[in-house]
Protein backbone atom coordinates (compact mmCIF):
# COMPACT_ATOMS: atom_id res chain seq x y z
CA UNK A 1 0.00 0.00 0.00
CA UNK A 2 1.44 3.34 -1.06
CA UNK A 3 1.58 6.62 0.81
CA UNK A 4 -1.27 7.98 -1.28
CA UNK A 5 -3.60 5.15 -0.26
CA UNK A 6 -2.56 5.48 3.40
CA UNK A 7 -3.42 9.16 3.41
CA UNK A 8 -6.72 8.40 1.72
CA UNK A 9 -7.59 5.79 4.34
CA UNK A 10 -6.50 8.02 7.20
CA UNK A 11 -8.85 10.77 5.88
CA UNK A 12 -6.93 13.57 7.56
CA UNK A 13 -9.44 16.40 8.12
CA UNK A 14 -8.82 19.42 5.94
CA UNK A 15 -9.12 21.70 8.97
CA UNK A 16 -6.11 19.94 10.51
CA UNK A 17 -4.04 20.43 7.37
CA UNK A 18 -5.05 24.08 7.19
CA UNK A 19 -4.16 24.48 10.86
CA UNK A 20 -0.69 23.05 10.22
CA UNK A 21 -0.19 25.38 7.25
CA UNK A 22 -1.40 28.35 9.32
CA UNK A 23 0.88 27.65 12.29
CA UNK A 24 3.83 26.99 9.96
CA UNK A 25 3.20 30.28 8.15
CA UNK A 26 3.06 32.23 11.43
CA UNK A 27 6.24 30.58 12.74
CA UNK A 28 8.09 31.31 9.50
CA UNK A 29 7.00 34.94 9.79
CA UNK A 30 8.23 35.03 13.37
CA UNK A 31 11.63 33.70 12.35
CA UNK A 32 11.95 36.23 9.51
CA UNK A 33 10.99 39.17 11.76
CA UNK A 34 13.35 37.89 14.44
CA UNK A 35 16.27 37.78 11.98
CA UNK A 36 15.44 41.11 10.36
CA UNK A 37 14.58 43.14 13.44
CA UNK A 38 16.33 41.36 16.33
CA UNK A 39 19.86 42.61 15.73
CA UNK A 40 18.57 46.07 14.81
CA UNK A 41 16.57 46.20 18.03
CA UNK A 42 19.67 45.41 20.08
CA UNK A 43 21.60 48.14 18.28
CA UNK A 44 18.78 50.61 18.99
CA UNK A 45 18.84 49.73 22.69
CA UNK A 46 22.61 50.21 22.84
CA UNK A 47 22.34 53.53 21.03
CA UNK A 48 19.58 54.76 23.34
CA UNK A 49 21.56 53.79 26.44
CA UNK A 50 24.56 55.67 25.05
CA UNK A 51 22.42 58.74 24.34
CA UNK A 52 21.04 58.55 27.85
CA UNK A 53 24.55 58.60 29.35
CA UNK A 54 25.53 61.52 27.10
CA UNK A 55 22.42 63.42 28.19
CA UNK A 56 23.17 62.93 31.88
CA UNK A 57 26.80 63.90 31.31
CA UNK A 58 25.96 67.03 29.32
CA UNK A 59 23.26 68.27 31.69
CA UNK A 60 24.82 67.62 35.06
CA UNK A 61 21.88 69.17 36.89
CA UNK A 62 19.66 66.40 35.51
CA UNK A 63 19.77 63.20 37.54
CA UNK A 64 17.98 59.90 36.97
CA UNK A 65 14.77 61.09 38.60
CA UNK A 66 14.81 64.26 36.54
CA UNK A 67 15.28 62.24 33.37
CA UNK A 68 12.28 60.08 34.26
CA UNK A 69 10.22 63.23 34.87
CA UNK A 70 11.24 64.67 31.48
CA UNK A 71 10.36 61.39 29.77
CA UNK A 72 6.94 61.44 31.42
CA UNK A 73 6.35 64.99 30.17
CA UNK A 74 7.31 63.93 26.65
CA UNK A 75 4.96 60.94 26.83
CA UNK A 76 2.06 63.02 28.13
CA UNK A 77 2.68 65.71 25.52
CA UNK A 78 2.57 63.18 22.70
CA UNK A 79 -0.83 61.93 23.89
CA UNK A 80 -2.49 65.35 23.65
CA UNK A 81 -0.72 66.65 20.55
CA UNK A 82 1.53 69.17 22.28
CA UNK A 83 4.58 70.32 20.37
CA UNK A 84 7.72 70.31 22.54
CA UNK A 85 9.33 72.82 20.20
CA UNK A 86 6.95 75.50 21.44
CA UNK A 87 4.05 76.04 23.80
CA UNK A 88 1.35 75.55 21.21
CA UNK A 89 -0.80 72.83 19.70
CA UNK A 90 -2.61 72.43 16.42
CA UNK A 91 -5.96 72.57 18.26
CA UNK A 92 -4.95 69.34 20.00
CA UNK A 93 -5.85 65.83 18.96
CA UNK A 94 -9.47 66.24 20.00
CA UNK A 95 -10.62 68.77 17.44
CA UNK A 96 -13.74 67.75 15.52
CA UNK A 97 -12.05 66.39 12.39
CA UNK A 98 -9.48 64.39 14.35
CA UNK A 99 -12.22 63.08 16.64
CA UNK A 100 -14.21 61.94 13.59
CA UNK A 101 -11.15 60.11 12.24
CA UNK A 102 -10.65 58.56 15.68
CA UNK A 103 -14.27 57.36 15.66
CA UNK A 104 -13.62 55.81 12.23
CA UNK A 105 -10.54 53.99 13.54
CA UNK A 106 -12.63 52.62 16.42
CA UNK A 107 -15.45 51.13 14.33
CA UNK A 108 -12.99 49.83 11.72
CA UNK A 109 -10.84 48.26 14.51
CA UNK A 110 -7.69 49.97 13.19
CA UNK A 111 -6.87 51.41 16.62
CA UNK A 112 -3.60 53.25 16.03
CA UNK A 113 -3.11 53.89 19.75
CA UNK A 114 -1.70 57.40 19.32
CA UNK A 115 -4.83 58.89 20.90
CA UNK A 116 -7.38 57.41 23.26
CA UNK A 117 -10.08 58.70 25.63
CA UNK A 118 -8.74 59.51 29.08
CA UNK A 119 -11.95 60.51 30.88
CA UNK A 120 -14.15 57.86 32.47
CA UNK A 121 -17.17 59.00 30.49
CA UNK A 122 -15.16 58.91 27.25
CA UNK A 123 -13.88 55.40 27.94
CA UNK A 124 -17.36 54.06 28.76
CA UNK A 125 -18.83 55.73 25.67
CA UNK A 126 -16.01 54.23 23.56
CA UNK A 127 -16.96 50.73 24.73
CA UNK A 128 -20.63 51.06 23.74
CA UNK A 129 -19.77 53.03 20.59
CA UNK A 130 -17.50 50.20 19.43
CA UNK A 131 -19.98 47.52 20.55
CA UNK A 132 -22.60 48.76 18.11
CA UNK A 133 -20.32 50.50 15.62
CA UNK A 134 -18.11 47.52 14.69
CA UNK A 135 -21.02 45.29 13.52
CA UNK A 136 -22.54 48.27 11.72
CA UNK A 137 -19.22 48.94 9.99
CA UNK A 138 -18.99 45.30 8.90
CA UNK A 139 -22.51 45.40 7.44
CA UNK A 140 -21.88 48.66 5.59
CA UNK A 141 -18.52 47.53 4.21
CA UNK A 142 -20.09 44.24 3.13
CA UNK A 143 -22.81 46.12 1.23
CA UNK A 144 -20.30 48.50 -0.35
CA UNK A 145 -18.08 45.57 -1.32
CA UNK A 146 -21.02 43.78 -2.93
CA UNK A 147 -21.94 46.95 -4.80
CA UNK A 148 -18.37 47.27 -6.09
CA UNK A 149 -18.46 43.60 -7.09
CA UNK A 150 -21.80 44.12 -8.88
CA UNK A 151 -20.34 47.01 -10.87
CA UNK A 152 -17.37 44.85 -11.77
CA UNK A 153 -19.66 42.01 -12.91
CA UNK A 154 -21.86 44.33 -14.96
CA UNK A 155 -18.84 45.69 -16.77
CA UNK A 156 -17.58 42.15 -17.29
CA UNK A 157 -20.94 40.97 -18.67
CA UNK A 158 -21.15 43.96 -20.99
CA UNK A 159 -17.68 43.36 -22.42
CA UNK A 160 -18.36 39.65 -22.53
CA UNK A 161 -21.38 40.25 -24.75
CA UNK A 162 -19.29 42.40 -27.07
CA UNK A 163 -16.27 40.11 -27.34
CA UNK A 164 -17.72 36.66 -26.66
CA UNK A 165 -14.63 35.66 -24.66
CA UNK A 166 -15.59 34.93 -21.10
CA UNK A 167 -12.31 33.98 -19.46
CA UNK A 168 -10.23 36.71 -21.11
CA UNK A 169 -12.86 39.33 -20.37
CA UNK A 170 -13.18 38.43 -16.69
CA UNK A 171 -9.42 38.31 -16.28
CA UNK A 172 -9.08 41.72 -17.95
CA UNK A 173 -11.81 43.27 -15.77
CA UNK A 174 -10.29 41.84 -12.59
CA UNK A 175 -6.86 43.11 -13.59
CA UNK A 176 -8.14 46.61 -14.34
CA UNK A 177 -10.07 46.61 -11.05
CA UNK A 178 -6.98 45.62 -9.07
CA UNK A 179 -4.74 48.13 -10.81
CA UNK A 180 -7.21 51.02 -10.50
CA UNK A 181 -7.74 50.23 -6.82
CA UNK A 182 -4.00 50.08 -6.25
CA UNK A 183 -3.58 53.48 -7.89
CA UNK A 184 -6.53 55.07 -6.09
CA UNK A 185 -5.88 53.66 -2.61
CA UNK A 186 -2.11 53.27 -2.59
CA UNK A 187 -0.32 55.36 -5.21
CA UNK A 188 -2.36 58.57 -4.82
CA UNK A 189 -2.33 58.44 -0.98
CA UNK A 190 1.39 57.67 -1.15
CA UNK A 191 1.98 60.98 -2.94
CA UNK A 192 -0.35 62.92 -0.61
CA UNK A 193 1.19 61.51 2.58
CA UNK A 194 4.70 62.03 1.26
CA UNK A 195 3.94 65.71 0.67
CA UNK A 196 2.09 66.44 3.92
CA UNK A 197 3.83 64.07 6.35
CA UNK A 198 7.37 64.05 4.95
CA UNK A 199 7.55 60.24 4.91
CA UNK A 200 9.50 58.20 2.41
CA UNK A 201 7.62 56.29 -0.27
CA UNK A 202 8.32 52.97 1.41
CA UNK A 203 6.95 54.32 4.69
CA UNK A 204 3.79 55.59 2.98
CA UNK A 205 3.15 52.24 1.28
CA UNK A 206 3.73 50.52 4.60
CA UNK A 207 1.32 52.92 6.35
CA UNK A 208 -1.36 52.51 3.68
CA UNK A 209 -1.39 48.72 3.93
CA UNK A 210 -1.15 48.62 7.74
CA UNK A 211 -4.11 51.02 7.91
CA UNK A 212 -6.37 49.45 5.28
CA UNK A 213 -5.73 45.96 6.62
CA UNK A 214 -6.82 47.28 10.08
CA UNK A 215 -3.54 46.14 11.66
CA UNK A 216 -2.89 49.69 12.84
CA UNK A 217 0.47 49.50 14.62
CA UNK A 218 0.48 53.25 15.28
CA UNK A 219 4.14 53.79 14.48
CA UNK A 220 3.05 55.97 11.54
CA UNK A 221 -0.15 58.00 11.86
CA UNK A 222 -1.23 60.71 9.45
CA UNK A 223 -2.68 64.02 10.64
CA UNK A 224 -1.07 63.69 14.08
CA UNK A 225 2.16 65.71 13.97
CA UNK A 226 1.72 68.80 16.21
CA UNK A 227 4.60 70.53 14.44
CA UNK A 228 2.74 70.52 11.13
CA UNK A 229 -0.27 72.49 9.99
CA UNK A 230 -2.69 70.41 7.97
CA UNK A 231 -5.39 71.75 5.60
CA UNK A 232 -9.02 71.37 6.65
CA UNK A 233 -9.80 68.86 3.90
CA UNK A 234 -6.97 66.56 5.00
CA UNK A 235 -8.92 64.73 7.72
CA UNK A 236 -12.02 64.40 5.54
CA UNK A 237 -9.97 62.97 2.70
CA UNK A 238 -8.29 60.59 5.11
CA UNK A 239 -11.60 59.31 6.54
CA UNK A 240 -13.00 58.77 3.03
CA UNK A 241 -9.81 56.98 1.97
CA UNK A 242 -10.03 54.65 4.98
CA UNK A 243 -13.68 53.74 4.36
CA UNK A 244 -13.55 53.06 0.62
CA UNK A 245 -10.06 51.61 0.85
CA UNK A 246 -11.25 49.10 3.44
CA UNK A 247 -14.10 48.04 1.15
CA UNK A 248 -11.74 47.62 -1.81
CA UNK A 249 -9.10 45.74 0.17
CA UNK A 250 -11.80 43.49 1.69
CA UNK A 251 -12.95 42.69 -1.84
CA UNK A 252 -9.36 41.94 -2.84
CA UNK A 253 -8.86 39.71 0.21
CA UNK A 254 -12.10 37.87 -0.57
CA UNK A 255 -10.80 37.19 -4.07
CA UNK A 256 -7.56 35.87 -2.56
CA UNK A 257 -9.51 33.64 -0.17
CA UNK A 258 -11.52 32.30 -3.09
CA UNK A 259 -8.32 31.46 -4.96
CA UNK A 260 -6.85 29.70 -1.89
CA UNK A 261 -10.04 27.70 -1.39
CA UNK A 262 -10.00 26.63 -5.02
CA UNK A 263 -6.36 25.57 -4.68
CA UNK A 264 -7.22 23.68 -1.50
CA UNK A 265 -10.04 21.83 -3.29
CA UNK A 266 -7.76 21.06 -6.25
CA UNK A 267 -5.01 19.59 -4.07
CA UNK A 268 -7.51 17.57 -2.03
CA UNK A 269 -8.91 16.03 -5.20
CA UNK A 270 -5.41 15.41 -6.56
CA UNK A 271 -3.82 13.91 -3.43
CA UNK A 272 -6.86 12.39 -1.80
CA UNK A 273 -7.37 9.86 -4.56
CA UNK A 274 -10.48 9.11 -6.62
CA UNK A 275 -13.07 6.50 -5.72
CA UNK A 276 -15.70 4.86 -7.83
CA UNK A 277 -18.82 6.90 -8.38
CA UNK A 278 -21.13 4.66 -6.39
CA UNK A 279 -18.83 4.59 -3.36
CA UNK A 280 -17.99 8.26 -3.45
CA UNK A 281 -21.61 9.20 -3.90
CA UNK A 282 -22.75 7.33 -0.80
CA UNK A 283 -19.77 8.48 1.26
CA UNK A 284 -20.24 12.13 0.36
CA UNK A 285 -23.90 12.02 1.24
CA UNK A 286 -23.00 10.76 4.72
CA UNK A 287 -20.16 13.25 5.19
CA UNK A 288 -21.42 16.58 6.63
CA UNK A 289 -18.12 18.31 5.85
CA UNK A 290 -18.50 17.46 2.16
CA UNK A 291 -22.09 18.69 2.16
CA UNK A 292 -21.05 22.00 3.69
CA UNK A 293 -18.26 22.44 1.14
CA UNK A 294 -20.65 21.63 -1.72
CA UNK A 295 -23.23 24.08 -0.43
CA UNK A 296 -20.58 26.75 -0.13
CA UNK A 297 -19.42 26.12 -3.70
CA UNK A 298 -23.02 26.44 -4.93
CA UNK A 299 -23.73 29.60 -2.95
CA UNK A 300 -20.37 31.16 -3.73
CA UNK A 301 -20.62 33.76 -6.55
CA UNK A 302 -18.42 33.13 -9.57
CA UNK A 303 -15.89 35.84 -8.74
CA UNK A 304 -13.06 34.48 -10.82
CA UNK A 305 -12.98 32.12 -13.71
Protein Blocks (a to p, Z undefined) as FASTA:
>chain_A
ZZklmmmmnopafklmmmmmmmmmmmmmmmmmmmmmmmmmmmmmmmmmmmmmmmmmmmmm
lcfklmmmmmmmmmmmmmnopafkbccdehijklmklmmmmmmmmmnononolaccfbfk
lmmmmmmmmmmmmmmmmmmmmmmmmmmmmmmmmmmmmmmmmnopaklmmmmmmmmmmmmm
mmmmmmmmmmmmmmmnopafklmmmmmmmmmnononolacghiafkbccdfklmmmmmmm
mmmmmmmmmmmmmmmmmmmmmmmmmmmmmmnopadfklmmmmmmmmmklmmmmmmmmmpc
cfbZZ
